[in-house]
Amino acid sequence: MKLNLGCGSHIPDGWTNVDYALGARLAKKPFFRTINKKIKFFKLDWNEKIYLHDLTRKLPWADSSIDTVYSSHTLEHFNKEDGRRLLSECQRVLRQGGILRIVVPDLMYEVTEYIEGRTLADDFIERLGVLNGTTNRTLKSKLTTFFQFPHKCMYDNSRLIEIFNEIGFDAYKKNAFDSDIEDIHVIELEGRTQNAVIVEGRKR
């Protein structure tokens, strides 16, 4: 069994695709899917087959019952403590030798862009994605602000590897599509790997 945590609209076959965003919950309602196709309140095409689960809570799978866990651009939306708990929960449900692969925005990349002058000082915070809000003053934009999820914790390669190792993984920095996951080309999206930290580990 393979888990895709924080799947968004990306629901590849062969994976249990998990999310709890409002759009994913509303997608279970046929009337909402019809309305959203017309007014495009949510940009993503949420699928009613998504497995709903709040990732701040204990994962609903037994100890050592999962082969692979993949999560892309999700961990950074949790604060430091909740993020650590989620990673620990991944460790719990994975079998020995099971694979955890995490993709998150690279803090070091953003800092380097600023230090070397490619990001202006007054653009830096916005680039980090930690703000909740929009400069667009339309009613639709103001309403969607309530459903935005800013970044609450940032990582670089060395720190994420340390955390993996601390909670029971042998972890390594990886490049896009460089993985022990056999169907990595099915689950990983190239655009999500750019300027990103990619860490993969095996449960000890």
TIRO-925181 format. One line per field, with one value per residue: residue number from 1; residue in one letter; x, y, z of N, C-alpha, C in turn. Coordinates in nm, 4 decimals. Layout:
num = c(NUM; ...);
residu = c(A; ...);
nX = c(X; ...);
nY = c(Y; ...);
nZ = c(Z; ...);
caX = c(X; ...);
caY = c(Y; ...);
caZ = c(Z; ...);
cX = c(X; ...);
cY = c(Y; ...);
cZ = c(Z; ...);
% end
This chain:
num = c(1; 2; 3; 4; 5; 6; 7; 8; 9; 10; 11; 12; 13; 14; 15; 16; 17; 18; 19; 20; 21; 22; 23; 24; 25; 26; 27; 28; 29; 30; 31; 32; 33; 34; 35; 36; 37; 38; 39; 40; 41; 42; 43; 44; 45; 46; 47; 48; 49; 50; 51; 52; 53; 54; 55; 56; 57; 58; 59; 60; 61; 62; 63; 64; 65; 66; 67; 68; 69; 70; 71; 72; 73; 74; 75; 76; 77; 78; 79; 80; 81; 82; 83; 84; 85; 86; 87; 88; 89; 90; 91; 92; 93; 94; 95; 96; 97; 98; 99; 100; 101; 102; 103; 104; 105; 106; 107; 108; 109; 110; 111; 112; 113; 114; 115; 116; 117; 118; 119; 120; 121; 122; 123; 124; 125; 126; 127; 128; 129; 130; 131; 132; 133; 134; 135; 136; 137; 138; 139; 140; 141; 142; 143; 144; 145; 146; 147; 148; 149; 150; 151; 152; 153; 154; 155; 156; 157; 158; 159; 160; 161; 162; 163; 164; 165; 166; 167; 168; 169; 170; 171; 172; 173; 174; 175; 176; 177; 178; 179; 180; 181; 182; 183; 184; 185; 186; 187; 188; 189; 190; 191; 192; 193; 194; 195; 196; 197; 198; 199; 200; 201; 202; 203; 204);
residu = c(M; K; L; N; L; G; C; G; S; H; I; P; D; G; W; T; N; V; D; Y; A; L; G; A; R; L; A; K; K; P; F; F; R; T; I; N; K; K; I; K; F; F; K; L; D; W; N; E; K; I; Y; L; H; D; L; T; R; K; L; P; W; A; D; S; S; I; D; T; V; Y; S; S; H; T; L; E; H; F; N; K; E; D; G; R; R; L; L; S; E; C; Q; R; V; L; R; Q; G; G; I; L; R; I; V; V; P; D; L; M; Y; E; V; T; E; Y; I; E; G; R; T; L; A; D; D; F; I; E; R; L; G; V; L; N; G; T; T; N; R; T; L; K; S; K; L; T; T; F; F; Q; F; P; H; K; C; M; Y; D; N; S; R; L; I; E; I; F; N; E; I; G; F; D; A; Y; K; K; N; A; F; D; S; D; I; E; D; I; H; V; I; E; L; E; G; R; T; Q; N; A; V; I; V; E; G; R; K; R);
nX = c(0.0849; 0.0502; 0.0903; -0.0163; 0.0278; -0.1453; -0.2427; -0.3722; -0.4910; -0.3708; -0.3926; -0.2727; -0.3113; -0.2999; -0.2152; -0.3028; -0.4673; -0.4513; -0.6127; -0.7291; -0.8267; -1.0612; -1.1771; -1.1435; -1.3108; -1.5593; -1.5845; -1.6940; -1.9577; -2.1917; -2.3420; -2.1837; -1.9543; -2.0605; -2.1385; -1.8898; -1.7526; -1.8617; -1.8314; -1.5724; -1.4655; -1.2793; -0.9567; -0.8329; -0.9033; -1.0779; -1.1089; -1.3635; -1.2797; -1.0737; -0.9134; -1.0271; -0.8624; -0.7495; -0.4378; -0.3118; -0.3838; -0.3671; -0.2550; -0.4768; -0.3941; -0.2556; 0.0277; 0.3343; 0.2250; 0.2327; 0.3868; 0.5074; 0.5403; 0.4582; 0.4983; 0.4351; 0.5085; 0.3549; 0.4247; 0.5377; 0.3237; 0.2429; 0.2931; 0.6052; 0.5920; 0.3594; 0.4350; 0.6558; 0.5259; 0.3665; 0.5616; 0.6638; 0.4404; 0.4300; 0.6593; 0.5751; 0.3621; 0.4864; 0.6346; 0.9248; 1.2067; 1.0483; 0.9655; 0.9966; 0.9320; 0.9835; 0.8962; 0.9650; 0.9501; 1.2635; 1.4341; 1.6981; 1.7512; 1.5821; 1.6888; 1.9474; 1.8888; 1.8029; 2.0332; 2.2167; 2.1066; 1.8987; 1.6435; 1.4455; 1.4586; 1.2074; 1.0440; 1.1005; 0.9731; 0.7216; 0.7968; 0.8616; 0.6218; 0.4779; 0.2791; -0.0652; -0.3072; -0.4139; -0.3381; -0.5276; -0.8403; -1.0941; -1.4178; -1.4297; -1.1578; -1.1065; -1.2711; -1.1574; -0.9206; -0.9676; -0.9384; -0.6796; -0.3531; -0.0853; 0.2776; 0.4135; 0.6395; 0.9788; 1.2310; 1.5633; 1.7912; 1.9807; 1.8711; 1.6221; 1.7055; 1.8387; 1.6190; 1.4738; 1.6600; 1.6659; 1.4150; 1.4104; 1.4911; 1.7060; 1.8367; 1.8568; 1.9650; 1.7958; 1.7609; 1.5273; 1.3083; 1.4968; 1.4979; 1.4054; 1.1513; 0.9441; 0.7512; 0.8029; 0.7878; 0.5212; 0.4076; 0.5563; 0.5780; 0.7292; 0.7400; 0.7007; 0.9326; 1.1270; 1.3616; 1.3480; 1.3606; 1.4393; 1.4005; 1.4661; 1.4007; 1.4671; 1.2901; 1.4338);
nY = c(-0.1197; 0.2228; 0.5583; 0.8818; 1.1733; 1.4732; 1.5220; 1.6957; 1.7801; 1.5757; 1.2532; 0.9733; 0.6427; 0.3410; 0.4420; 0.5463; 0.8289; 1.1111; 1.3779; 1.6810; 1.9219; 2.1932; 2.1962; 1.9284; 1.8016; 1.9144; 1.8163; 1.5707; 1.6159; 1.6034; 1.8191; 2.0396; 1.9983; 2.0370; 2.3080; 2.4285; 2.3829; 2.5723; 2.8280; 2.8249; 2.8434; 2.7064; 2.6499; 2.4062; 2.0777; 1.9022; 1.5650; 1.3257; 1.0829; 1.1077; 1.0230; 1.1222; 1.2788; 1.4365; 1.5561; 1.6454; 1.4804; 1.1482; 0.9008; 0.6880; 0.4175; 0.0944; 0.0080; -0.0442; -0.1133; -0.0054; 0.0419; 0.2549; 0.6067; 0.9138; 1.2624; 1.5805; 1.9182; 1.9753; 1.9359; 2.1796; 2.3383; 2.2865; 2.3669; 2.3624; 2.1659; 2.0118; 1.9233; 1.7621; 1.5653; 1.4531; 1.3387; 1.1513; 0.9904; 0.8861; 0.7304; 0.5435; 0.4003; 0.2895; -0.0064; -0.1971; -0.0955; 0.0369; 0.3174; 0.6665; 0.9668; 1.3047; 1.6199; 1.9577; 2.3229; 2.4910; 2.6463; 2.7397; 2.7943; 3.0176; 3.2052; 3.2333; 3.3407; 3.5923; 3.6962; 3.7070; 3.8990; 3.8554; 3.8401; 4.0955; 4.2900; 4.3724; 4.1897; 3.9492; 3.8174; 3.7623; 3.5830; 3.3623; 3.2508; 3.2722; 3.4432; 3.5272; 3.6082; 3.8448; 4.0779; 4.1369; 4.2830; 4.1906; 4.0478; 3.7682; 3.6977; 3.7884; 3.6183; 3.3652; 3.3901; 3.3038; 3.0348; 2.9783; 2.8427; 2.9276; 2.8953; 2.7459; 2.6461; 2.6204; 2.4464; 2.3159; 2.1066; 1.9789; 2.0042; 1.8711; 1.6123; 1.5548; 1.5482; 1.3296; 1.1248; 1.1386; 1.0400; 0.7790; 0.6930; 0.6048; 0.8452; 1.0461; 1.3087; 1.3750; 1.3882; 1.5119; 1.2561; 1.0658; 0.7865; 0.5189; 0.4402; 0.2590; 0.3433; 0.6179; 0.8105; 0.8302; 0.9394; 1.1688; 1.5128; 1.7126; 1.9964; 2.0482; 1.9813; 2.1655; 2.3976; 2.2883; 2.1040; 1.7672; 1.4797; 1.1464; 0.8510; 0.5346; 0.3282; 0.2253);
nZ = c(0.0000; -0.0814; 0.0118; -0.0758; 0.0488; 0.1095; -0.1502; -0.3285; -0.6473; -0.7767; -0.8412; -0.8770; -1.0189; -0.8274; -0.5909; -0.2597; -0.2260; -0.0378; 0.1258; 0.2888; 0.2372; 0.1987; -0.0546; -0.1336; 0.0468; -0.0150; -0.2687; -0.2445; -0.2590; -0.5015; -0.6124; -0.5582; -0.7155; -0.9673; -0.9585; -0.9097; -1.1455; -1.3062; -1.1808; -1.0924; -0.8297; -0.6778; -0.7971; -0.8400; -0.9668; -0.7837; -0.6851; -0.6274; -0.5314; -0.3541; -0.0511; 0.2518; 0.5137; 0.8069; 0.8362; 1.0627; 1.2572; 1.4046; 1.1791; 0.9990; 0.9736; 1.0399; 1.2495; 1.0810; 0.8284; 0.5774; 0.2592; 0.1168; 0.1509; 0.0169; -0.0152; -0.1336; -0.1253; 0.1054; 0.3783; 0.4614; 0.5189; 0.7711; 1.1175; 1.3036; 1.5096; 1.4470; 1.1958; 1.2557; 1.4044; 1.2026; 1.0343; 1.2118; 1.2413; 0.9834; 0.9954; 1.1846; 1.0562; 0.8370; 0.7072; 0.8128; 0.6367; 0.4595; 0.2448; 0.2756; 0.1186; 0.0843; -0.0425; -0.0403; -0.0434; -0.0907; 0.1521; 0.1594; -0.1095; -0.1561; 0.0243; -0.0784; -0.3297; -0.2482; -0.1111; -0.3195; -0.4761; -0.6565; -0.5657; -0.4445; -0.1415; -0.0391; -0.1550; -0.0497; 0.1773; 0.0730; -0.1244; 0.0270; 0.0888; 0.3229; 0.3885; 0.4396; 0.2362; -0.0181; -0.2770; -0.4543; -0.4814; -0.5388; -0.4702; -0.4886; -0.4634; -0.2047; -0.0581; -0.1132; 0.0214; 0.2792; 0.2582; 0.2054; 0.2624; 0.4201; 0.4266; 0.7117; 0.8225; 0.7290; 0.5381; 0.4844; 0.2946; 0.4677; 0.7282; 0.7057; 0.6471; 0.8875; 1.0640; 0.9613; 1.0164; 1.2934; 1.3683; 1.2915; 1.0321; 0.7575; 0.5736; 0.2732; 0.0527; -0.2472; -0.6068; -0.8521; -0.9507; -0.8963; -0.7271; -0.5015; -0.5251; -0.7254; -0.9166; -0.9486; -1.1484; -1.1925; -0.9646; -0.8989; -0.9814; -1.2219; -1.2158; -0.9475; -0.8292; -0.8715; -0.7455; -0.4916; -0.1825; -0.1654; 0.0006; 0.0810; 0.2593; 0.4227; 0.6451; 0.9451);
caX = c(0.0000; 0.1289; 0.0147; 0.0180; -0.0293; -0.1588; -0.2364; -0.4303; -0.5645; -0.2870; -0.4373; -0.2304; -0.3588; -0.2081; -0.1837; -0.4111; -0.4442; -0.5085; -0.6147; -0.8387; -0.8602; -1.2050; -1.2175; -1.1523; -1.4299; -1.6784; -1.5927; -1.7795; -2.0949; -2.2081; -2.3919; -2.0735; -1.8684; -2.1288; -2.1299; -1.7512; -1.7127; -1.9123; -1.7799; -1.4287; -1.4307; -1.1511; -0.8846; -0.7998; -1.0127; -1.0796; -1.1725; -1.4415; -1.2161; -0.9692; -0.9362; -1.0265; -0.8054; -0.6792; -0.3007; -0.2644; -0.4284; -0.3035; -0.2904; -0.5696; -0.3406; -0.1898; 0.1738; 0.4093; 0.1306; 0.2443; 0.5145; 0.5658; 0.4695; 0.5082; 0.4281; 0.4981; 0.4612; 0.2526; 0.4842; 0.5653; 0.1996; 0.2237; 0.3958; 0.7180; 0.5511; 0.2684; 0.5124; 0.7349; 0.4333; 0.3272; 0.6730; 0.6691; 0.3296; 0.4734; 0.7526; 0.4988; 0.2816; 0.5705; 0.7010; 1.0703; 1.2557; 0.9575; 1.0234; 0.9321; 0.9911; 0.9225; 0.9376; 0.9208; 1.0278; 1.3989; 1.4644; 1.8317; 1.7409; 1.5232; 1.7848; 2.0556; 1.8370; 1.8032; 2.1710; 2.2854; 2.0431; 1.7954; 1.5165; 1.4521; 1.4285; 1.0646; 0.9740; 1.1512; 0.8736; 0.6189; 0.8545; 0.8623; 0.4884; 0.4308; 0.1722; -0.2006; -0.3797; -0.3965; -0.3500; -0.6457; -0.9494; -1.2244; -1.4881; -1.3892; -1.0235; -1.1159; -1.3306; -1.0645; -0.8154; -1.0008; -0.9064; -0.5388; -0.2732; 0.0525; 0.3839; 0.4325; 0.7744; 1.0629; 1.3357; 1.6669; 1.8233; 2.0517; 1.7838; 1.5213; 1.7757; 1.8592; 1.4913; 1.4499; 1.7494; 1.6281; 1.2918; 1.4225; 1.5147; 1.8333; 1.7846; 1.9518; 1.9197; 1.7693; 1.7222; 1.3975; 1.2905; 1.5990; 1.4238; 1.3835; 1.0095; 0.9437; 0.6693; 0.8258; 0.7451; 0.3769; 0.3691; 0.6299; 0.5549; 0.8549; 0.7309; 0.7029; 1.0675; 1.2182; 1.3958; 1.2870; 1.4293; 1.3851; 1.4672; 1.4071; 1.4605; 1.4118; 1.2696; 1.5285);
caY = c(0.0000; 0.3441; 0.6777; 1.0114; 1.2633; 1.6093; 1.4934; 1.7979; 1.7244; 1.4727; 1.1271; 0.8635; 0.5077; 0.2584; 0.5126; 0.5993; 0.9732; 1.1627; 1.5230; 1.7248; 2.0597; 2.2159; 2.1539; 1.7828; 1.7622; 1.9538; 1.7353; 1.4549; 1.6602; 1.6185; 1.9519; 2.1359; 1.9787; 2.0991; 2.4532; 2.4734; 2.3814; 2.6938; 2.9523; 2.8081; 2.8950; 2.6402; 2.6309; 2.2655; 1.9867; 1.8056; 1.4400; 1.2682; 0.9591; 1.1382; 0.9726; 1.2378; 1.2639; 1.5520; 1.5095; 1.6830; 1.3733; 1.0174; 0.8375; 0.5772; 0.2904; 0.0203; 0.0078; -0.1296; -0.1662; 0.0721; 0.0225; 0.3804; 0.7320; 1.0252; 1.3882; 1.6908; 2.0534; 1.9650; 1.9465; 2.3193; 2.4035; 2.2558; 2.4261; 2.2742; 2.0525; 1.9258; 1.8607; 1.6545; 1.4567; 1.3866; 1.2538; 1.0388; 0.9029; 0.8142; 0.6277; 0.4398; 0.3148; 0.2231; -0.1309; -0.1858; -0.0857; 0.1176; 0.4422; 0.7973; 1.0691; 1.4345; 1.7323; 2.0860; 2.4366; 2.4979; 2.7741; 2.7829; 2.8542; 3.1508; 3.2925; 3.2590; 3.4331; 3.7253; 3.7389; 3.7346; 4.0123; 3.8209; 3.8690; 4.2224; 4.2782; 4.3853; 4.0758; 3.8256; 3.7497; 3.7092; 3.4666; 3.2488; 3.1928; 3.2671; 3.5406; 3.4824; 3.7232; 3.8762; 4.2195; 4.1482; 4.3265; 4.1410; 3.9705; 3.6282; 3.6848; 3.8043; 3.4973; 3.2531; 3.4092; 3.2249; 2.8943; 2.9667; 2.7811; 2.9755; 2.8121; 2.7670; 2.6021; 2.6058; 2.3461; 2.2962; 1.9646; 1.9240; 1.9937; 1.7676; 1.4845; 1.5353; 1.5095; 1.1914; 1.0356; 1.1414; 0.9660; 0.6376; 0.6651; 0.6317; 0.9416; 1.1039; 1.4087; 1.3158; 1.4737; 1.4775; 1.1246; 0.9725; 0.7302; 0.3750; 0.4158; 0.2060; 0.4245; 0.7580; 0.8982; 0.8434; 1.0192; 1.2949; 1.6111; 1.7845; 2.1352; 2.0555; 1.9484; 2.2766; 2.4803; 2.2156; 2.0021; 1.6333; 1.3864; 1.0131; 0.7661; 0.4028; 0.3038; 0.1268);
caZ = c(0.0000; -0.0973; 0.0478; -0.1327; 0.1493; 0.0578; -0.2939; -0.4142; -0.7616; -0.8391; -0.7810; -0.9649; -0.9910; -0.7499; -0.4671; -0.1775; -0.2365; 0.0861; 0.1452; 0.3751; 0.2014; 0.1852; -0.1882; -0.1360; 0.1230; -0.0902; -0.3909; -0.2151; -0.2840; -0.6478; -0.6529; -0.5533; -0.8325; -1.0812; -0.9425; -0.9192; -1.2859; -1.3690; -1.1225; -1.0663; -0.6973; -0.6530; -0.9222; -0.8575; -0.9996; -0.6744; -0.7229; -0.5167; -0.4857; -0.2558; 0.0847; 0.3406; 0.6477; 0.8618; 0.8596; 1.1961; 1.3474; 1.3856; 1.0523; 1.0246; 0.9280; 1.1472; 1.2538; 0.9867; 0.7297; 0.4529; 0.1897; 0.0692; 0.1747; -0.0635; 0.0111; -0.2064; -0.0947; 0.2088; 0.5120; 0.4964; 0.5612; 0.9123; 1.2031; 1.3321; 1.5933; 1.3713; 1.0893; 1.3162; 1.4373; 1.0791; 0.9920; 1.3056; 1.2057; 0.8633; 1.0418; 1.2548; 0.9684; 0.7379; 0.7436; 0.8143; 0.4995; 0.3796; 0.1933; 0.2919; 0.0314; 0.1105; -0.1274; 0.0155; -0.0936; -0.0357; 0.2165; 0.1194; -0.2422; -0.1455; 0.0923; -0.1739; -0.4293; -0.1866; -0.0826; -0.4458; -0.5409; -0.7551; -0.4997; -0.3731; 0.0010; -0.0102; -0.2138; 0.0097; 0.2609; -0.0168; -0.1918; 0.1189; 0.0935; 0.4616; 0.4068; 0.4104; 0.1850; -0.1583; -0.3103; -0.5395; -0.3946; -0.5816; -0.3669; -0.5004; -0.4081; -0.0601; -0.0027; -0.1224; 0.1206; 0.3968; 0.2339; 0.1729; 0.3671; 0.4052; 0.4812; 0.8554; 0.8588; 0.6106; 0.5548; 0.3841; 0.2838; 0.5828; 0.8442; 0.6858; 0.6617; 1.0312; 1.1246; 0.9185; 1.0908; 1.4354; 1.3958; 1.2579; 0.8907; 0.6915; 0.4772; 0.1786; -0.0437; -0.3776; -0.7174; -0.9101; -1.0134; -0.8464; -0.6154; -0.4927; -0.5532; -0.8617; -1.0078; -0.9123; -1.2582; -1.1842; -0.8487; -0.8875; -1.0873; -1.2433; -1.1716; -0.8015; -0.7808; -0.8994; -0.6289; -0.3806; -0.1042; -0.1845; 0.0914; 0.0820; 0.3611; 0.4505; 0.7872; 1.0012);
cX = c(0.0878; 0.0405; 0.0718; -0.0491; -0.0294; -0.1603; -0.2845; -0.5098; -0.4881; -0.3168; -0.3998; -0.2884; -0.2529; -0.1678; -0.3126; -0.3854; -0.5237; -0.5018; -0.7317; -0.8736; -1.0113; -1.2551; -1.2336; -1.2765; -1.5578; -1.6961; -1.6737; -1.9274; -2.1142; -2.2533; -2.2797; -1.9825; -1.9289; -2.1158; -1.9870; -1.7002; -1.7538; -1.8454; -1.6322; -1.3869; -1.2980; -1.0849; -0.8558; -0.9240; -1.0126; -1.1619; -1.2438; -1.3804; -1.1054; -1.0094; -0.9222; -0.9646; -0.7289; -0.5393; -0.2402; -0.3052; -0.3568; -0.3492; -0.3728; -0.5237; -0.2593; -0.0380; 0.2285; 0.3199; 0.1454; 0.3825; 0.5847; 0.4768; 0.5375; 0.4284; 0.5047; 0.4292; 0.3405; 0.3101; 0.5041; 0.4408; 0.1628; 0.3286; 0.4996; 0.6754; 0.4596; 0.3402; 0.5943; 0.6444; 0.3902; 0.4380; 0.6865; 0.5574; 0.3625; 0.5681; 0.6776; 0.4287; 0.3650; 0.6266; 0.8516; 1.1225; 1.1657; 1.0156; 0.9346; 1.0054; 0.9117; 0.9824; 0.8790; 0.9997; 1.1614; 1.4273; 1.6003; 1.8304; 1.6889; 1.6187; 1.8984; 2.0118; 1.8361; 1.9454; 2.2424; 2.2124; 1.9369; 1.6540; 1.5326; 1.4059; 1.2788; 0.9800; 1.0024; 1.0451; 0.7637; 0.6675; 0.8533; 0.7256; 0.4290; 0.3155; 0.0378; -0.2806; -0.3498; -0.4082; -0.4696; -0.7674; -1.0877; -1.2854; -1.4442; -1.2516; -1.0248; -1.1729; -1.2317; -0.9483; -0.8403; -0.9590; -0.7616; -0.4624; -0.1275; 0.1527; 0.4058; 0.5687; 0.8524; 1.1789; 1.4448; 1.7048; 1.8834; 1.9597; 1.6785; 1.5848; 1.7995; 1.7314; 1.4563; 1.5319; 1.7101; 1.5061; 1.2941; 1.4362; 1.6645; 1.7987; 1.8952; 1.8850; 1.9032; 1.7429; 1.5860; 1.4038; 1.4021; 1.5437; 1.4246; 1.2360; 0.9958; 0.8658; 0.6814; 0.7786; 0.5931; 0.3368; 0.4357; 0.6047; 0.6775; 0.8497; 0.7383; 0.8406; 1.1674; 1.2369; 1.3394; 1.3888; 1.3604; 1.4661; 1.3914; 1.4775; 1.3928; 1.4010; 1.3655; 1.4526);
cY = c(0.1238; 0.4664; 0.8006; 1.1166; 1.4077; 1.6076; 1.6080; 1.7328; 1.6117; 1.3383; 1.0089; 0.7295; 0.4306; 0.3197; 0.5444; 0.7472; 1.0452; 1.3151; 1.5571; 1.8709; 2.0720; 2.1693; 2.0035; 1.7341; 1.7960; 1.8706; 1.6087; 1.4873; 1.6856; 1.7570; 2.0545; 2.1211; 2.0454; 2.2509; 2.5022; 2.4734; 2.5103; 2.8192; 2.9462; 2.8718; 2.8361; 2.6142; 2.4840; 2.1841; 1.8746; 1.6833; 1.3781; 1.1394; 0.9826; 1.0845; 1.0907; 1.2028; 1.3905; 1.5070; 1.5613; 1.5782; 1.2422; 0.9557; 0.7116; 0.4435; 0.2261; 0.0341; -0.0879; -0.1917; -0.1038; 0.0513; 0.1537; 0.4971; 0.8416; 1.1498; 1.5026; 1.8222; 2.0504; 1.9931; 2.0914; 2.3949; 2.3723; 2.3282; 2.3198; 2.1486; 1.9576; 1.8550; 1.7437; 1.5359; 1.3808; 1.2929; 1.1323; 0.9392; 0.8231; 0.7012; 0.5126; 0.3455; 0.2421; 0.0924; -0.1068; -0.1905; -0.0066; 0.2541; 0.5615; 0.8970; 1.1980; 1.5390; 1.8601; 2.1994; 2.4472; 2.6370; 2.8271; 2.8481; 2.9969; 3.2491; 3.3297; 3.3563; 3.5763; 3.7770; 3.7791; 3.8372; 3.9813; 3.8339; 3.9979; 4.2048; 4.2825; 4.2782; 3.9460; 3.7497; 3.6882; 3.5837; 3.3427; 3.1823; 3.1855; 3.3637; 3.4801; 3.6034; 3.7456; 4.0266; 4.2441; 4.1771; 4.2817; 4.0566; 3.8243; 3.6071; 3.6965; 3.6795; 3.3806; 3.2675; 3.3240; 3.0793; 2.8760; 2.9111; 2.8227; 2.8762; 2.8474; 2.7208; 2.5792; 2.5121; 2.3658; 2.1484; 1.9085; 1.9069; 1.8839; 1.6284; 1.4541; 1.4867; 1.3655; 1.0952; 1.0261; 1.0543; 0.8238; 0.6017; 0.6769; 0.7163; 1.0046; 1.2120; 1.3410; 1.4237; 1.4290; 1.3426; 1.0261; 0.9111; 0.5778; 0.3396; 0.3775; 0.2934; 0.5731; 0.8524; 0.9150; 0.9426; 1.1570; 1.3844; 1.7000; 1.9271; 2.1519; 2.0260; 2.0618; 2.3635; 2.4187; 2.1285; 1.8684; 1.5376; 1.2545; 0.9270; 0.6308; 0.3825; 0.1944; 0.0096);
cZ = c(0.0000; -0.0720; -0.0216; -0.0452; 0.1005; -0.0933; -0.3808; -0.5261; -0.8306; -0.7730; -0.8715; -0.9219; -0.9122; -0.6182; -0.3921; -0.1618; -0.1277; 0.0888; 0.2369; 0.3479; 0.1820; 0.0492; -0.1988; -0.0632; 0.0459; -0.2168; -0.3700; -0.2422; -0.4339; -0.6903; -0.6515; -0.6745; -0.9549; -1.0763; -0.9646; -1.0635; -1.3572; -1.3146; -1.0877; -0.9338; -0.6517; -0.7870; -0.9488; -0.8899; -0.8956; -0.7139; -0.6032; -0.4621; -0.3819; -0.1193; 0.1801; 0.4751; 0.6844; 0.9043; 0.9900; 1.2990; 1.3147; 1.2547; 1.0786; 0.9686; 1.0397; 1.1394; 1.1476; 0.8792; 0.5911; 0.3921; 0.1581; 0.1089; 0.0938; -0.0271; -0.0529; -0.1721; -0.0007; 0.3472; 0.5549; 0.5415; 0.7063; 0.9949; 1.2399; 1.4069; 1.5171; 1.2572; 1.1405; 1.3518; 1.3121; 1.0309; 1.0831; 1.2784; 1.0788; 0.9024; 1.1075; 1.1582; 0.8636; 0.7935; 0.7500; 0.6708; 0.4078; 0.3492; 0.2260; 0.2044; 0.0494; 0.0169; -0.0673; -0.0501; -0.0200; 0.0213; 0.1718; -0.0187; -0.2332; -0.0782; -0.0022; -0.2820; -0.3755; -0.1685; -0.2112; -0.5317; -0.6432; -0.6976; -0.4211; -0.2293; 0.0282; -0.0785; -0.1393; 0.0892; 0.1747; -0.0872; -0.1026; 0.1309; 0.2328; 0.4886; 0.3728; 0.3638; 0.0385; -0.1781; -0.4024; -0.4518; -0.4416; -0.4703; -0.3696; -0.4382; -0.2569; 0.0058; -0.0043; -0.0270; 0.2448; 0.3816; 0.1889; 0.2921; 0.3496; 0.4630; 0.6286; 0.9048; 0.7297; 0.6420; 0.4501; 0.3860; 0.4117; 0.7029; 0.8264; 0.6965; 0.8096; 1.0985; 1.0878; 1.0037; 1.2375; 1.4646; 1.3403; 1.1118; 0.8579; 0.5701; 0.3941; 0.0953; -0.1786; -0.4813; -0.7701; -0.9806; -0.9810; -0.7183; -0.6193; -0.5092; -0.7004; -0.9589; -0.9759; -1.0228; -1.2628; -1.0757; -0.8459; -1.0092; -1.1005; -1.1903; -1.0219; -0.7443; -0.8024; -0.7755; -0.5012; -0.3083; -0.1311; -0.0980; 0.0909; 0.1848; 0.3693; 0.6005; 0.8344; 1.0621);
% end
